[in-house]
Amino acid sequence: VQLQASGGGLVQPGGSLRLSCVASGRIDSIGVMGWYRQAPEKQRELVATIISGSSTNYADSVKGRFTISGDNAKNTVYLQMNSLKPEDTAVYYCNAAVIVRNRQYIYWGQGTQVTVSS
């Protein structure tokens, strides 16, 4: 199984970006998909998760600004990021709990850089 993330880039404060992550390979189902981020010299932190394409959870720092959504048929998760702030600058990683033959495996994407700067 591979996770391919895309959509990062450079944006001015107050701007928007949309991240995408596609899971491919042997997948029976996906229980949870999510986004994490890691800023320089900081630990990786949870940004948002979506369970079975519907139930969502957000870090307090992004509530009201970021929206996570999923397309189960395409094994894809999106992160719409609005009202971006310089403190949102980080490498964003997608994550998935993949079910294969009734066993769960955790996979990470390669990361995509988001830079918020004027």
N, C-alpha and C positions, 0 to 999 in steps of 0.2 A: 504494500500500500504506500502510495506517495501523496503528499499534500503539496499543492503548488499555490503559493500566495502571490498576489499581484495588486497593483493599484497605489503603491506608495509614491511619494514624491515630495517636492518642495512647495509649500503653500504659505501665503501670508496669514498672519493672525486674523481670525474671523472667517477664514475660508473653509472650504469643504473638500473632503476626499472620500472616495469609496474604495474599500479594500474587498478583494474577492479571494476565496480559497476553495480549490477544487480537490476532492479526494478521488483517487483512482486506484484500480487494482482489484484484488479479491475482497469484496465487501458484501457481507450479507445484510448488514444494516449498520446505522450509526446512531449511537445513543445520545452523545453530547458532542457539540462542536463549539469551539470558543476562540477568542482572541486574547492574547497576552502581549505585554510589551516590556521592553527592557531599555531603560535610558542609560547613558554612560555612567559607570561607577555605581549603579543601583541594581537591586535585585529585580528579577523578572516578576511582574505583577499581573494579576487578572484584570482584564478590561471588561469582557462580557462573555456570557455563555448562552447557548440555546439548546434546549433539551427536546429531542424528537420533533424539531422544527417548529415548536410553539412556545414553550415556557422559557422565559428569558431572565437573566440576572446581570446586573451591572455594578461596576465599581462606583462608589459614591462620587468620585472625581469626574465621571463622564455621564452621569445620569442627566437626562434632559438634553444632552448634546449628541450622544452617539446612539445609533440604533442597530441592533444585530438582527439579522433575518436569515432564513435558510430555505433552500430548495431541495427537498428530500430526493426528488426524482433525479436531480443532477449531482447529488452529493456535494453540494456547494453551500458555503456560508459567506455572508456579506457583512461588512461593517460600514455603515454610513456615518461619517464623522463630520459634524457641523460645528460652527463656532469654535474652530480650533484655536488652541492657545500654545504659546511657546513651550509650556510644560508638558504638552502632549508629544513633544519630540522624542522619538524612540524608535527602536526596531520592533516591529509588530510581528508576532508569530501566531499562526493558526494552529489549532490543536483539535484532535478528534479522538473519540473513544469508539473504535471500530469493532463490530461484532462479526466474528468469523467462526462458524461451527460452534456456536454457543459460548465462545470464549471472547473476552474483551481485550483488546490491545490498544495502547495509547501511541498515537503518532503526532509528530510535530512537522510543520512546514519549515521552509528555509529562512523565513523572515523577510520582511520588506521594510525599507527605511521610510519613516515619515519625519519630515523636518518642517517645523512651523517657525518661520522667521520673516522679518521684514527686510 
